[in-house]
Amino acid sequence: MTVETFDASLKPLESPRLGEPYLLTPGPLTTAYEVKEAMLRDWGSWDGDFRAMTAELRRELLDIAGDVDGAFDCVPMQGSGSFSVEAMLGSFIPRDGKVLVLMNGAYGKRIAQTLGYLGRDHVSIDKGDYMPPRGTEVAEALDADPAITHVVVVHCETSSGILNPLKEISDAVYSCGRKLLVDSMSAFGAVPAGIADFRYEAIVSSANKCIEGVPGFGFVIARKTELEAAKGRSHSLSLDIHAQWDAMNKTGQWRFTPPTHVVAAFIEALRLHRKEGGVAGRGGRYARNRDVMVAGMREAGFETLLGDDWLSPIIVTFFSPADPKFRFETFYDLMKSKGFIIYPGKLTVVDSFRVGCIGRMDEHVMRKVVVAARASLAEMGVVSAAPPEIALAERSRLAA
């Protein structure tokens, strides 16, 4: 499905259900009424019906990943996305391994922090807030350090909104004979991240991102050979991917109490994902959301952190206006009063805020976001949305 053939049956996206504000965040996000409704029933965690639901979500996620030859398997893990990232790192990286972490934001830094907790040796390429790591840089780093066994990268770095070039990074990693692990938390399901799109050993995401479910579990899609090799490697009982995989394959059950209502909601979210046209359909809507919103915000005077080449369809970072009357807290409250919850920035050099493009909404909603932003500035007495000169200078310097 393309943006041009957008399904008219999705028209309810134009207004929030149950009087809720839209969550313009990278997850949790605005969900469909049908997804909420699916949580109104209680499920027994050991019951056959629930085990069938677990098997269904595993199959469907493998289908989204394009596992046509059965070389991969899907392992859902309780907790937030960061739980699944830590589980991936602790299960698939040997204790004597060494990791190259590709950073350009807060979540790459969190991976390095996690590796420190796990006692895994690691080095990094830190590109700051503005630029993606490139394949040539990765290859040079790997050639210079034969001890590196794995490379870890965030697919979409939502602290800045950068969509990293995974194909060229993957090509560089495997041309050097190393292994790639991917945090695709905020991209899987809307941005191509399938087995045929680029090579990896494992990829992780979460229920409450582009599939448009609710928070409560993440999932790991990994090569079966990596899952088998992970036996006995994990530092943690509850985050042991091999143990979870082995138990699910033997019994169909989660090892510990599963988020039953979240799984039920996710099954419905998967149905809606299929109906919309899968990755292409979902990604097309998000891209249209981004394009309409960015055009309107720029027309209002706001500046994006990133140039068009690196803007993701997931979330966009805007510099805060230099006008002394602008206060993010006030702007946030005014936007919320108009039905839109935005996200604070995570940049280290200048003030910023973020507007998400994902969730159960379309371009009609994004036009209303721009109207609300203009009205909020007027209510604050902000004359210009232009950022401080230091922000533009820093962007130009780092992009050079």
Secondary structure, 3 states (H helix, E strand, C coil): CCHHHCCHHHHHHHCCHHHCCEECCCCCCCCCHHHHHHHHCCCCCCCHHHHHHHHHHHHHHHHHHCCCCCCEEEEEEECCHHHHHHHHHHHHCCCCCEEEEEECCHHHHHHHHHHHHHCCEEEEEECCCCCCCCHHHHHHHHHHCCCCCEEEEECEECCCCEECCHHHHHHHHHHCCCEEEEECCCCECCECCCCCCCCCCEEEEECCCCCCCCCCEEEEEEEHHHHHHCCCCCCCCCCCHHHHHHHHHHHCCCCCCCCHHHHHHHHHHHHHHHHHCHHHHHHHHHHHHHHHHHHHHHHCCCCECCCHHHECCCEEEEECCCCCCCCHHHHHHHHHHCCEECEECCCCCCCEEEEECCCCCCHHHHHHHHHHHHHHHHHHCCCCCCCCHHHHHHHHHHHC
